[in-house]
Amino acid sequence: MTCTACGRPLPEGAAFCLHCGARQPAAAAPAPPPLDPRPSVPAGAGRLRYQIVGGNAFACARVELGPDQAIRAEAGAMVGMSANVELDARMQGGLVGALKRMVTRESFFVSTYTARGGAGEVLLAPAVPGDVAAVELAGRTLLVQSSSWLAGELDLAVDTEFAGFRGLFSGEGLFFIRVSGRGTVLLSSYGAIVRRSLPPGARYVVDTGHVVAFEAQMPYHLRKAARSGWLRSILSGESLVAEFTGPGEVWLQTRNLASLAGALFPLFPSQGQGGAAAGLGNLFD
């Protein structure tokens, strides 16, 4: 650096000139780090431009829409949006489609966000703390657990698929959400999302409460967690697991809402219990 008054060279970061004594302007503060290390994905990598912000624990998808571009999302997922973005909520697939969504524990309605008169943005987030991941389908078909579909492009076909009794006994429900076509789908989770890619013939075991999505062509079956018997499976706390066979990809969540509920349940006082909670309740009698 050089002195702003006399132009002579100075050590980097000097506050005063060593030659004429003139005070030097303070160096500009470094730019703050980005909100999230995951970069914005340009439209060239897929038709949807998006950025995942907020980290793995409280993730939010910032979707940048071009003029008249639209995205379809789960009802209630919107955190914020540009003033020129138009919101339309309707029953996707009519009454039959809405009823099929109900059996997957999804909302009766689906929201569509369209940028009008110019570009705009929409912030979308899941109902529980967790992660958001974008998947480019490129003609693939995904089976998504009922609470993990967050949003997707309009060109994608979103429907329900009967999971059979495998889904019932695994705790994931009788139906999956089937997403197919070409475009970007946004998945959500409770906890961080971990992707596992399996080569042909490779097998991978997943606790049934941690499945977010998997490619539809992948065969899978339920089995005991411990091959030595049911007792050891139950004692391990795992009981049933799903075993997938490649090729294909599986997306997992690092936390399980059912496990959280089980951990919190003993902390809630029963109706016959006294204690601090009961005392606070009496204040409002």
ZAVEX-934068 format. One record per residue (C-alpha): x, z, y. Coordinates in steps of 0.001 Angstrom, whole numbers, plus 500000, padded with zeros to 6 digits. Layout:
XZY ...
This chain:
500000500000500000 501035499550503634 500402501572506812 497334500381508701 499076501085512040 502697499968511671 502468497857508511 505364499538506716 505176500142502936 503859503519501779 503586505298498421 500271504672496649 497656507216497719 499548508484500825 497310510217503397 499734509797506340 502354507196507265 505907508537506705 507172506387509593 504629506583512434 502467509499511253 499196507552511384 496441508824509145 495541506428506340 491943505739505194 490892507397501969 490923505215498870 487540504021497690 486000506180494962 485990504580491524 482713503016490437 480566505297488243 480417504472484541 477435502416483361 474329504266482245 474894503231478651 477897501711476867 475761499051475245 475966495953477488 473120493848478731 472322491017476338 471965487671478153 469102485336477404 471530482950475729 472036485349472816 468301485187472212 465419484351474487 464879487945475558 467271489573478030 467468493338477543 469675496403477841 469448499653475858 470006502606478215 469879506382477803 472102506820474735 471074507343471108 469053510508471716 466775509381474549 467046505600474415 464994503250476559 464864499444476515 465209497752479892 463678494308479390 464375491681482050 461583489110482197 461913485681483773 459051484154485771 455918484019483579 457860485432480610 456002488057478575 456653490719475971 454251492509473636 454661496286473184 453079499312471577 450414500877473814 451783503778475828 455426502680475530 455832501692479196 458030504015481298 458206501855484437 457965498242485550 458361495954488544 455333495692490811 454892491996490012 454604492588486262 451040492200485001 449791494479482215 447115493350479783 445893495524476892 443748494069474137 443013494271470422 445566492025468755 443893489922466068 440441491076467143 438566493929465504 440019493238462059 443565493256463450 442889496486465346 441549498179462209 444642497059460269 446814498611462997 444899501863462664 445779502181458986 449467501957459957 448921504832462414 449553502510465363 447479502283468531 444158500409468460 445393498223471345 448579496248472070 449982495867475603 451360492590476982 453619492579480063 454027489314482025 456216488714485103 454179486908487781 455597485123490821 459225485765489889 461446487804487617 460664491434486765 461620494249484460 459867496641482091 461220499939480756 459961500743477252 460571503927475267 459255505473472020 457046508559471938 459709510810470362 463374511388471280 465515508842469538 467134505441469553 466081501857470254 467666498837468536 467086495134469057 467042492773466068 467219488981466330 465024487708463504 466007483999463522 463417483223460863 463796486462458927 460953488828458021 461210492598458476 459090495371457003 458984498182459578 457751501711459012 454523502363460888 455915504306463877 459077502242464475 457706499010465993 458225499272469762 457991495732471150 458681492073470473 458453488569471838 455094486831471799 456292484171469341 456766486784466617 453983487309464086 453101490997463700 450821491990460839 450330494762458279 451431494651454652 450235496827451805 453125498948450558 451388500003447364 451696503428445885 455449503299446484 454687503729450178 452193506522449530 454507508565447331 457501507955449602 455645509492452544 455821506262454594 452126505472454158 450264502729452342 451119500020454891 454200498569456576 454279496510459767 455409492988458888 457317491164461663 458357487534461165 459375484418463081 462080483692465624 462808486035468505 463765489603469359 462015492696468014 462707496191469370 462743499016466815 462567502718467625 463421505850465688 463576509619465711 467334510149465971 469955507415466104 469527504079464316 472162503117461743 472305499596460286 473568498945456761 474307495391455593 474317494948451808 476096492066450047 474417490412447032 473933492845444164 475003495920446168 472707498935445895 472113501579448551 470084504804448360 468098506091451340 466026509230451775 462466507943452121 461889509782455410 464805507988457048 463800504334456554 463161502450459818 463040498834458592 464447496452455992 464408492756455220 461255491825453335 463000489890450556 465064492929449484 463885494511446230 463616498296446236 462211501018444027 461644504763444226 463529507132441975 464651510732441669 467450511697444061 469460513200441166 469598511074438040 470033514211435922 466406515281436366 463534516278438640 464616519918438948 467978519042440464 466298516497442744 463853519107444045 466575521752444430 468671519298446450 465849519020448999 465690515242448554 463203514700445704 462311510967446050 464698508340447398 464459504565447843 467117502374446241 467595498953447908 469434495986446400 471213493349448519 471583490907450006 469959492083453197 469989494668455949 468449498127456150 467958500159459328 467958503970459020 467167506865461343 469427509931461397 466559512419461811 463206512987460107 460116514279461931 458719515856458764 461932517854458336 461735518986461960 458141520121461462 459188522062458350 462018523749460245 459760524767463151 456750525917461120 458143529383460193 458785530082463889 455113529843464827 453207533151464488 450215533184462184 446800534259463446 447272537760462072 450734538225463558 451407540175466681 454550539929468755 455522538373472021 453451535238471550 450303537256470878 451038539439473873 451312536432476162 448043535117474809 446271538379475685 447169537907479351 444622535113479585 441770536884477728 
